[in-house]
Amino acid sequence: MKLLQIKMYKRINYIAAILVLVCGLSAQAQVTTSSPYSRYGLGNIKGSLLPQLRAMGGISTAVGKVTGFNYINMQNPASYAGITLTTIDVGMSAGLTNLSRNNLSETSFNSTFSHLAFAAPVTKRSALSFGILPYSDLGYSYRNTTKVDTTTLDQLYEGEGGLSKAYLGYGYRFGDHLRIGGNLEYIFGNLQTTRATEFQSAGSYNAKLQNKNSVGGINYSYGIQYDFNIGKKTIMTLGYSGSTSGKINSTQTSFATFYTRDLNGNENPAADTLNIANNGKSNLTLPLTHNFGISIQQNDKWMIGADFRMSKWSATSINNVNQGLQDSWGASLGGQWTPDAFSYNSYMKRVDYRLGFNYDKTYIKIGNQDIKQMGASLGFGFPLPTANGGSAFYKINFTTEFGQRGTLTDNLVKEKFINFHLGFTLNDTWFRKYRVD
C-alpha cells in the first residue's frame, strides 16, 4: 500500500512540475493576437478544441475516445462519459500572422498558454471534467490618414484583451451506445478599445476615446452522442452539441482625453480629461450555437469525421447595443491514423498521424464582402515511454495549422497565418481503490 502511495505522489509531483513550467513559460509570452478582424464582435473566437482535435480540422461533435486513448473533448461534454482513466491535458499555442493590403505587408508573432484541462471517471458510466482555456482574443493596431482642407489627420484604432472560459462538465452513458453531457461555463475577461484623432503638426492637441468592457458571467453548453456498430471493429458515431444564448454581466467604462506628442513622436501624459463615464452593469448576449457531427472509426486503427456548425451572432449585443454581426456557419473534415498502436519494434507505427480541413463564413461582413476563413491542419501524437512498467500513458500532441482569412477586394485586408499548438496528455489510473491482501 505504501508503495502505491509513493508512486501516486511521484506522479502528482511530476505533473505539477510540468504545469509550473508551462504556466511560467506562458507568463513570459505575448498574450494577444494581431488581427484587424478581431475588432469586430468579441474578437477572434478560439473554440474549445485541444491540439489533437485541431489537427483533424476541428472535428469534435462526434469524437470520443480515439484508438483507445482518452481525449478531453469539452466541445461536446457527452464525450466525458467515455473517459475511463484520469486524464490531464495542458498546452501552449503560437502563431505567425501576415497581413497584406494593396502593396503593404507586415508579419507578427504571438504566443500564449492555451489550455489546462482535467477529467476523471466518477462511475463506470460517467466522468467529470474541468479546466480553463481562451474564449476570444482581441488585438489590433492600425491607422488611417485623411486630409480635411489643408489639415492632415491620423485616425488611430487599437484594441487589446480577450475573454477566457473556465468550465465544469459531466457526462453519463446510458447502455452501450448513448452518451449525454453538459458544461457549466464561466466566461470572463476585459475588452479594451481605443480610438484617437491626431494632427500631424508637432505640439498639436490630440483627442482619444477609450472604452473598457469588463465581462463575467455564466453560460451553458450541452451535447449528445450515439454509437452504431457497423462492423466487428468499426463504429459510427452521430453527435450534436450546442450552447445557450445566455446573457452575462458586462460593465463598461469610457473616458476621453487630450494629449500631445513630443518631438520624437512619443505620447505625453494626458493634458486634460474631457469626460469620464461609468455606465454601470449591463449585459453581453452570447450567440445560440449548434454543432452536428459524424465519425467512423476502427478500434485502435483509424478514424474519419465531419462537422457542421452554425451560430446566431446577429443577435449579439454588448450593453444592449447590437454589434451588427451576421450569422456564421462552417464545416470541418478530418481524421487520424495509427499504423500499429501496440507495435514493439517500430516507434513510428505507434505515432498518431492527423490531417484536417475547415471552412467558415465568419460573423463579419464589411460592405458587401463576407469575411471567410479556410485552412488545413497537420498533426502528430507522439507516445512517450512508461516508466517501470507503470499504468500511466503519456502523449505529446503537436499540430500545425495553415490558413487565411479575409480578401484584398474593396481595399480590405488579407490575413495569412501559421499556428502551432503543443499539448501534453496524461492517462493514468488515479483515484482507484486498491485491495490489500
Buried (B, 14 or more C-beta within 10 A) or exposed (E): EEEEEEBBEEBEEBBEEBBEEBEEEBEEBBBBBBBBBBBBBBBBBBBBBBBBBBBBBBBBBBBBBBBBBBBBBBBBBBBBBBBBBBBBBBBBBBBBBBBBBEEEEEEBEBBBBBBBBBBBBBEEBBBBBBBBBBBBBBBBBBEEEEEEEEEEBBEBBBBBBBBBBBBBBBBBBEEEEBBBBBBBBBBBBBBBBBBBEBBEEEEEEBBBBBBBBBBBBEBEBBBBBBBEEEEEEBBBBBBBBBBBBBBBBBBBBBBBBEBBBEEEEEEEEBEEEEEEEEEEEBBBBBBBBBBBBBBBBBBBBBBBBBBBBBBBBBBBBBBEEEBBBBBBBBBBBBBBBBBBBEEEEEEEEBBBBBBBBBBBBBBBBBEEEBBBBBBBBBBBBBBEEEEEEEEBBBBBBBBBBEBBBBBEEEEBBBBBBBBBBBBBBBBBBBEEEEEEE
